[in-house]
Amino acid sequence: MSPLAALAADPPPADPATTSATTTAPATPPPAQPSSSGVDENALFGGDDAGTAPAAITPPVAPPAADAGESILGGPLTSDTTIQSLLGATSDRFATGGKLYLRLDASQTTDWDLPATALASPDSLYLYVDGRPNDRLRAFVQAKLKHDFTLTDGVTTAYGTTEAVNTVSLDQLWLKFDVAKKVYLTVGDQKIKWGSGRFWNPTDFLNQQVLDPLAAYDLRPGVPLLKVHVPLQALGANVYAIASLDQASTADQVGGAMRAEWAHGSTEIALEGALRKDQPLRLGADISTAIWLLDFHVEGAVRHGDTQNFWKGKLDLNTLSFPTSYSRKDDWIPQVTAGAQIGFNYSAEDAAYVGTEFFYNGSGYASPSIYPWLLFEGQFQPFYLGQEYVAAYVFLPQPGPLKDENFTASYLTNLSDGSMITRVDWSITVLTQMALNVYTDYHFGHEGEFNFAVDIPAVSGVPGLENGYSISPPSVDAGVGLTVAF
């Protein structure tokens, strides 16, 4: 039980690969997480193939025709066979590689105590094995090592997580194959993302973690799924049936999801639903279309049967007043995001993209006074705390003579509490395969989600609050990252 929950129960007497977008087609929206590495990270690291035809399984190079003798690699040897061609064929069938992502972040609070500037270095190393025995079969395994030299093993942070300097995890493990070239299956831990929103994705039903819209890359791990894909080429449509296997120790804990998507001209429509034991029913729709230079998208979802606790009332330790829980199990709780983007050429070779997005969160709260309580209850979910949000961005890919550089400026505000954050990202490709990313952001506006602070006085007799509890409001964050794929 959290300290605040214990205090409420027994109060004492009087305490968060795509490649760079082209500069010649402004009607095409930039990726949600732009990368300057010049590497197709979806292909390289097994990204989700939702909406694609079975061509996601790339045919290997055909081996040389049988002729005379055997090569040292075990294949037939012909008069025009070279070691390079044999290695190319082998590499196309079996590949190893990875990605190294080094980061250093610094955060300063409104106290502006420079010697006490908080540092973090969440470095990541991905290593993968990609096997393609033939053009209808592909196996992919990727492991992740995360290292942060700024942490101390076993220490609990102000947000309730336990620190670990080194963690090793299985990021992806999946097998792709087809049945009669009509049904395509992917089995295992795999990347998947639903929804067209840049900052919010209410229809992204299958990920346990929500996307950090300000992150340079989507670092969420794969999800254990059995995905069945049936392309309906005559209709320009795709149908997906999915069994969700995450933490399913018995058959009745396996979840189910469906998605149907259809494209006609510049309009794409998707319908989806998901259901699992002890979890709410979720239904969603996603529509995107283009008119002239403008791209529009609307993504909405509702859920029914939500059993989590919702809260009302205020947290006031001076009067020992605490929020009380209530149920919304019988409600249909909506979440809707809608956005627009315009892409235009400002020179013969250069384009700019400007966009905005609005998000209504039916499960959010109108007042930030409840946030500290949500933190102690384990329900503090950034970007989904308030009821209404607005975001805007400007994306400049490879402007002018800077053909290896990208610039992104983002702005988010939680309209429910008046807190705001603005961020600028700059990336450049160096030495062909290495990307340098630099960012800085600034928190301002009212005290709330993006300007979060907690100050709880000492409360004797309550574990964890004997000396009080405080989080200083953030002011400026900055960071630098190096990414190389190999």
SULJO-V623262 format. One record per residue. N is the residue number from 1. SS is DSSP state (alpha for helix, beta for strand, coil for the rest). Layout:
<<N,SS> <N,SS>>
//
This chain:
<<1,coil> <2,coil> <3,alpha> <4,alpha> <5,alpha> <6,alpha> <7,alpha> <8,alpha> <9,alpha> <10,coil> <11,coil> <12,coil> <13,coil> <14,coil> <15,coil> <16,coil> <17,coil> <18,coil> <19,coil> <20,coil> <21,coil> <22,coil> <23,coil> <24,coil> <25,coil> <26,coil> <27,coil> <28,coil> <29,coil> <30,coil> <31,coil> <32,coil> <33,coil> <34,coil> <35,coil> <36,coil> <37,coil> <38,coil> <39,coil> <40,coil> <41,alpha> <42,alpha> <43,alpha> <44,alpha> <45,coil> <46,coil> <47,coil> <48,coil> <49,coil> <50,coil> <51,coil> <52,coil> <53,coil> <54,alpha> <55,alpha> <56,alpha> <57,coil> <58,coil> <59,coil> <60,coil> <61,coil> <62,coil> <63,coil> <64,coil> <65,coil> <66,coil> <67,coil> <68,coil> <69,coil> <70,beta> <71,coil> <72,coil> <73,coil> <74,coil> <75,coil> <76,beta> <77,coil> <78,coil> <79,coil> <80,coil> <81,coil> <82,coil> <83,alpha> <84,alpha> <85,alpha> <86,alpha> <87,alpha> <88,alpha> <89,alpha> <90,alpha> <91,alpha> <92,alpha> <93,alpha> <94,beta> <95,beta> <96,beta> <97,beta> <98,beta> <99,beta> <100,beta> <101,beta> <102,beta> <103,beta> <104,beta> <105,beta> <106,beta> <107,beta> <108,beta> <109,beta> <110,coil> <111,coil> <112,coil> <113,coil> <114,alpha> <115,alpha> <116,alpha> <117,coil> <118,beta> <119,beta> <120,beta> <121,coil> <122,coil> <123,beta> <124,beta> <125,beta> <126,beta> <127,beta> <128,beta> <129,beta> <130,beta> <131,beta> <132,beta> <133,beta> <134,beta> <135,coil> <136,coil> <137,beta> <138,beta> <139,beta> <140,beta> <141,beta> <142,beta> <143,beta> <144,beta> <145,beta> <146,beta> <147,beta> <148,coil> <149,coil> <150,coil> <151,coil> <152,coil> <153,coil> <154,coil> <155,coil> <156,beta> <157,coil> <158,coil> <159,coil> <160,coil> <161,coil> <162,beta> <163,coil> <164,coil> <165,coil> <166,beta> <167,beta> <168,beta> <169,beta> <170,beta> <171,beta> <172,beta> <173,beta> <174,beta> <175,beta> <176,beta> <177,beta> <178,beta> <179,beta> <180,coil> <181,coil> <182,coil> <183,beta> <184,beta> <185,beta> <186,beta> <187,beta> <188,beta> <189,beta> <190,beta> <191,coil> <192,coil> <193,coil> <194,coil> <195,coil> <196,coil> <197,coil> <198,coil> <199,coil> <200,coil> <201,coil> <202,coil> <203,coil> <204,coil> <205,coil> <206,coil> <207,coil> <208,coil> <209,coil> <210,coil> <211,coil> <212,coil> <213,coil> <214,coil> <215,coil> <216,coil> <217,coil> <218,coil> <219,coil> <220,coil> <221,coil> <222,coil> <223,beta> <224,beta> <225,beta> <226,beta> <227,beta> <228,beta> <229,beta> <230,beta> <231,beta> <232,beta> <233,alpha> <234,alpha> <235,alpha> <236,coil> <237,beta> <238,beta> <239,beta> <240,beta> <241,beta> <242,beta> <243,beta> <244,beta> <245,coil> <246,coil> <247,coil> <248,coil> <249,coil> <250,coil> <251,alpha> <252,alpha> <253,alpha> <254,coil> <255,beta> <256,beta> <257,beta> <258,beta> <259,beta> <260,beta> <261,beta> <262,beta> <263,beta> <264,beta> <265,coil> <266,coil> <267,beta> <268,beta> <269,beta> <270,beta> <271,beta> <272,beta> <273,beta> <274,beta> <275,beta> <276,coil> <277,coil> <278,coil> <279,coil> <280,coil> <281,beta> <282,beta> <283,beta> <284,beta> <285,beta> <286,beta> <287,beta> <288,beta> <289,beta> <290,beta> <291,beta> <292,coil> <293,coil> <294,beta> <295,beta> <296,beta> <297,beta> <298,beta> <299,beta> <300,beta> <301,beta> <302,beta> <303,beta> <304,beta> <305,coil> <306,coil> <307,coil> <308,coil> <309,coil> <310,beta> <311,beta> <312,beta> <313,coil> <314,coil> <315,coil> <316,beta> <317,coil> <318,coil> <319,coil> <320,coil> <321,beta> <322,coil> <323,coil> <324,beta> <325,beta> <326,beta> <327,coil> <328,coil> <329,coil> <330,coil> <331,coil> <332,beta> <333,beta> <334,beta> <335,beta> <336,beta> <337,beta> <338,beta> <339,beta> <340,beta> <341,beta> <342,beta> <343,beta> <344,beta> <345,beta> <346,coil> <347,coil> <348,coil> <349,coil> <350,coil> <351,beta> <352,beta> <353,beta> <354,beta> <355,beta> <356,beta> <357,beta> <358,beta> <359,beta> <360,beta> <361,beta> <362,coil> <363,coil> <364,coil> <365,beta> <366,coil> <367,coil> <368,alpha> <369,alpha> <370,alpha> <371,alpha> <372,alpha> <373,alpha> <374,alpha> <375,alpha> <376,alpha> <377,coil> <378,coil> <379,coil> <380,coil> <381,coil> <382,coil> <383,coil> <384,coil> <385,coil> <386,beta> <387,coil> <388,beta> <389,beta> <390,beta> <391,beta> <392,beta> <393,beta> <394,beta> <395,beta> <396,beta> <397,beta> <398,coil> <399,coil> <400,coil> <401,coil> <402,coil> <403,coil> <404,coil> <405,beta> <406,beta> <407,beta> <408,beta> <409,beta> <410,beta> <411,beta> <412,beta> <413,beta> <414,beta> <415,coil> <416,coil> <417,coil> <418,coil> <419,beta> <420,beta> <421,beta> <422,beta> <423,beta> <424,beta> <425,beta> <426,beta> <427,beta> <428,beta> <429,beta> <430,beta> <431,coil> <432,coil> <433,coil> <434,beta> <435,beta> <436,beta> <437,beta> <438,beta> <439,beta> <440,beta> <441,beta> <442,beta> <443,beta> <444,beta> <445,beta> <446,coil> <447,coil> <448,beta> <449,coil> <450,coil> <451,beta> <452,coil> <453,coil> <454,beta> <455,beta> <456,beta> <457,coil> <458,coil> <459,coil> <460,coil> <461,coil> <462,coil> <463,coil> <464,coil> <465,coil> <466,coil> <467,coil> <468,coil> <469,beta> <470,beta> <471,beta> <472,coil> <473,coil> <474,beta> <475,beta> <476,beta> <477,beta> <478,beta> <479,beta> <480,beta> <481,beta> <482,beta> <483,beta> <484,beta> <485,beta> <486,coil>>
//
